[in-house]
Amino acid sequence: MPLVNTTTGDLFVMRRGSSGLPLIFIHGAGGSSRHWGRLLTLLPSTIQMIAVDLPGHGRSPASESISIADYALHVISLHQALGLPPALVVGHSMGGAIALQIALTAPHIVAGLGLVSTAARLRVAPALLTGLAGDLAARREAITTLVNWLFSPTASPDLITDALAEYTALDPALLLADLRACDGFDLRSRLAEIRCPALVITGTDDRLTPPKLGAELAAGLGVPHQLLTDVGHMPMLEAPDRLSDQLLHLLLACNK
């Protein structure tokens, strides 16, 4: 699990498997490759899987600028540095926005898109942005609110406890910058330019990118929209088995 030197900087990657069409996993705002850990163990080891820590996240060094377009360029550079063939790019939330941007910027490296808990236009509650820009008490309140919105009512309490500890330990400036990048993201007018196979996956209990937004994204791309019942914004943590099944179906479609 090394740092990979790319033309835009070093990136930490978690790798599993070694052959076949590669899958590149991109985490969401404030996340890391660790969010994909359980899912990667559920997919066949014959699949080549690469989960990246975006700059400043997990074990990757920070970069000077933070935007969806910048993050996309980092992943494109990673793909080039690893010498990969076209990949199935799987993105969660902000990572889904990055995946869409990659498909527009470098369509030749994208064999398909797995768009998890995301939308063509992302908006962040103003109270979260204001709170994260405030004092310590305001930041803690905003993070607690965010974490509570991540999961369904039936999620394991341990998931919520772990997420609260993880997000509380984050650099608040990084999380705020990520959420501001999300808040400015809007590719609705360009969806028709994306022609690769894709699947949109949304939890029925997702309060951050609800099913309506997933349906709009799928319609704009002309691709299926799969709902995961009783799942919130973090299906790779709440329902990794069901998410892995959906990604395998998509992988088969990309290999045809």
C-alpha positions in Angstrom: 0.0 0.0 0.0 2.6 2.6 -1.1 2.7 6.2 -2.1 2.5 6.5 -5.8 4.5 9.3 -7.4 2.4 11.1 -10.0 2.9 14.3 -12.1 0.6 16.2 -9.7 2.0 14.8 -6.4 2.3 11.7 -4.3 -0.9 9.7 -3.6 -1.4 6.8 -1.1 -3.3 3.9 -2.6 -4.8 0.7 -1.1 -4.6 -2.1 -3.7 -6.1 -5.5 -3.9 -6.1 -8.0 -6.8 -4.0 -7.8 -9.8 -5.8 -8.6 -13.1 -8.7 -7.6 -15.3 -10.4 -4.3 -15.8 -9.3 -2.1 -12.9 -11.6 -0.4 -10.5 -10.6 2.9 -9.0 -12.4 3.9 -5.8 -12.7 7.6 -4.9 -13.9 8.5 -1.4 -16.1 11.4 -0.4 -15.6 14.7 1.5 -13.3 14.3 4.5 -13.0 10.6 3.8 -10.2 8.2 2.9 -9.5 4.9 1.2 -10.4 3.3 4.5 -14.0 3.8 3.8 -13.7 1.2 1.0 -11.8 -1.4 3.0 -14.7 -3.8 3.8 -16.1 -3.6 0.3 -12.8 -4.5 -1.3 -12.7 -7.7 0.7 -16.1 -8.7 -0.6 -15.2 -8.3 -4.3 -13.4 -11.2 -6.0 -9.6 -11.0 -5.6 -9.3 -11.6 -9.3 -10.4 -8.0 -9.8 -7.8 -5.3 -9.8 -8.9 -2.7 -7.1 -7.3 0.6 -6.3 -8.7 2.9 -3.6 -7.0 6.3 -3.4 -6.5 8.8 -0.6 -7.2 12.2 -2.3 -4.6 14.9 -1.5 -4.6 15.9 2.2 -6.8 12.9 3.1 -5.7 9.6 4.8 -2.0 9.2 4.1 -1.7 11.4 1.0 0.2 14.7 1.3 -1.9 17.9 0.9 -2.0 19.9 -2.3 -2.2 23.7 -2.7 -5.7 23.9 -4.2 -8.9 22.0 -3.5 -11.7 21.7 -6.1 -13.5 18.9 -7.9 -11.6 19.6 -11.1 -8.2 19.5 -9.2 -9.1 16.2 -7.5 -10.0 14.8 -10.9 -6.6 15.7 -12.3 -4.9 14.0 -9.4 -6.8 10.7 -10.1 -6.1 11.0 -13.9 -2.4 11.4 -13.0 -2.6 8.4 -10.8 -4.1 6.3 -13.6 -1.3 7.4 -15.8 1.4 6.7 -13.2 0.1 3.2 -12.7 0.0 2.5 -16.4 -3.6 1.2 -16.2 -6.0 0.4 -19.1 -9.4 2.2 -19.0 -10.9 1.7 -15.6 -14.3 1.4 -13.9 -14.3 4.6 -11.7 -16.3 4.2 -8.6 -17.0 7.4 -6.6 -18.9 8.1 -3.4 -20.6 11.5 -2.9 -17.9 14.0 -3.7 -16.0 11.1 -5.2 -18.9 10.6 -7.6 -18.6 14.2 -8.6 -14.9 13.7 -9.2 -15.7 10.5 -11.3 -18.1 12.5 -13.5 -15.5 15.2 -14.0 -12.9 12.6 -14.9 -15.3 11.1 -17.5 -15.5 14.6 -19.1 -11.9 15.5 -18.8 -10.3 12.2 -19.8 -13.0 9.9 -21.3 -10.4 7.7 -22.8 -9.4 6.3 -19.3 -13.0 5.6 -18.2 -14.6 2.2 -19.0 -17.5 2.9 -16.8 -18.8 4.8 -13.8 -20.1 3.6 -10.4 -21.9 6.6 -8.9 -22.7 6.1 -5.3 -24.7 8.5 -3.2 -24.0 11.4 -5.5 -25.7 13.9 -7.9 -25.0 16.1 -10.9 -25.5 19.1 -8.7 -24.4 19.0 -5.1 -25.5 21.4 -2.5 -24.4 21.5 1.2 -26.6 22.8 4.0 -25.5 26.4 4.8 -25.6 25.6 8.5 -22.9 23.0 8.0 -20.6 25.5 6.1 -21.2 28.2 8.7 -20.6 25.9 11.6 -17.4 24.5 10.2 -16.1 28.0 9.7 -17.0 29.0 13.2 -15.4 28.4 16.7 -14.7 25.1 18.3 -18.2 24.6 19.7 -19.8 25.5 16.3 -17.5 23.1 14.5 -18.3 20.2 16.9 -22.0 20.9 16.5 -21.7 20.9 12.7 -19.7 17.7 12.6 -22.3 16.0 14.9 -25.1 17.1 12.6 -23.2 15.9 9.5 -22.4 12.5 11.0 -26.1 12.0 12.0 -27.1 12.7 8.4 -24.7 10.1 7.0 -26.5 7.0 8.2 -30.0 5.5 8.1 -32.0 5.2 11.3 -31.3 1.4 11.3 -27.5 1.8 11.1 -25.3 0.2 13.7 -24.5 2.6 16.5 -20.8 1.6 16.2 -20.8 3.1 12.7 -22.0 6.4 14.0 -19.5 6.4 16.9 -16.6 5.5 14.6 -17.6 8.2 12.1 -18.0 10.8 14.8 -14.5 10.1 16.0 -13.1 10.1 12.5 -14.7 13.4 11.4 -13.9 15.1 14.7 -10.2 14.3 14.2 -10.1 15.8 10.7 -8.5 19.1 9.9 -11.7 21.3 9.9 -10.3 23.5 7.1 -9.9 20.5 4.8 -13.5 19.3 5.5 -14.8 22.8 5.0 -12.9 23.1 1.7 -14.2 19.8 0.5 -17.8 20.8 1.3 -17.4 24.1 -0.4 -16.1 22.3 -3.5 -19.2 20.1 -3.4 -21.5 23.1 -2.9 -20.2 24.7 -6.1 -20.4 21.5 -8.2 -22.9 21.4 -11.1 -22.5 19.3 -14.2 -26.2 19.0 -15.1 -25.7 20.7 -18.5 -22.9 18.3 -19.5 -24.3 14.9 -18.6 -25.2 14.2 -22.2 -21.5 14.3 -23.1 -20.8 11.2 -20.9 -21.4 8.1 -23.0 -19.8 5.2 -21.0 -21.7 2.5 -19.1 -22.7 3.8 -15.7 -24.9 2.9 -12.7 -26.3 5.3 -10.1 -26.7 3.8 -6.6 -28.6 5.6 -3.8 -29.8 4.6 -0.4 -33.5 5.1 0.3 -32.6 6.8 3.6 -29.9 9.1 2.2 -30.5 12.6 3.6 -27.5 14.2 1.9 -28.1 13.1 -1.7 -31.7 11.7 -1.6 -33.1 9.3 -4.1 -34.7 12.1 -6.1 -31.2 13.5 -6.9 -30.0 10.0 -7.8 -32.9 9.6 -10.2 -32.2 12.9 -11.8 -28.5 12.0 -12.3 -29.5 8.6 -13.8 -32.0 10.2 -16.1 -29.5 12.8 -17.3 -27.0 10.0 -18.1 -29.6 7.6 -19.5 -28.5 4.8 -17.1 -30.1 2.7 -14.4 -30.7 3.9 -10.9 -30.5 1.3 -8.2 -32.0 1.9 -4.8 -30.7 0.3 -1.6 -33.5 -0.1 0.9 -33.0 1.1 4.4 -29.5 2.5 3.7 -28.2 6.0 4.2 -25.4 8.0 2.6 -22.7 5.5 3.3 -23.7 2.2 1.7 -20.1 1.0 1.6 -20.2 1.0 5.4 -23.9 0.2 6.0 -24.5 -2.4 3.2 -21.1 -3.3 1.6 -22.5 -6.7 0.5 -25.4 -5.2 -1.5 -23.2 -2.5 -2.9 -20.6 -5.1 -4.0 -23.3 -7.0 -5.8 -24.3 -3.9 -7.8 -20.8 -3.1 -8.7 -20.2 -6.7 -10.0 -23.2 -6.3 -12.3 -21.8 -3.0 -13.6 -18.4 -4.6 -14.0 -20.0 -7.3 -16.2 -21.6 -4.7 -18.3 -18.3 -2.9 -18.8 -16.6 -6.1 -19.8 -19.1 -6.8 -22.6 
